[in-house]
Amino acid sequence: MGVSGAGKSTIGNMLEETLACACLDANDFHSLSNREKMQHGIALSDEDRIPWLENLQESLRERLLNGETVVSTCSSLKKQYREILRGSDLDYKQESYSSCKKRASKGEYFMPLTLL
């Protein structure tokens, strides 16, 4: 995740090579209309982004259901966008603060509980 130019695609390509898996770059999933808007300096609205993210989500889900390892790069700067992408993994479970605190309190991680 990150803004334009943060290195998402570069890192994604490195992971793709290292893990011998596919890397789905969210940029490749933009519609022609989205691309034209961005080429003309027009910011995308949520209405532009939601179908784009849903297409990426579906492609990720398909690969995960086939048992494939897959990496994806996407800005997903809003929580709403990240939630759409999390929907790709049917096994994803959002942890509660208490369950994270319980796991972290075992002392097996370098970070203290105060930073949780």
C-alpha angles and dihedrals in degrees: 000000000000147000125298112295095020092121100256095139093044092052091042091054091048091051091046090056096041096046095036091231139117122278115207109204109204090216088070090060098059117117120240088252091055091048092050092050092051092046087056093048095254114144116231119246126218087260088059095044103045097067089044092053092044090055090051090046092053093050091049092047092050092053093045092050088053089056094249126148108234137177123204133194120204137147092228091167096166124069088232090060093048090050090056091052093045086059087071091077110063089192094056113120122184109229121227120234090249094054091048090048091049092052093044092049090067087081095231094122128071094230120086121236090248089073095052 
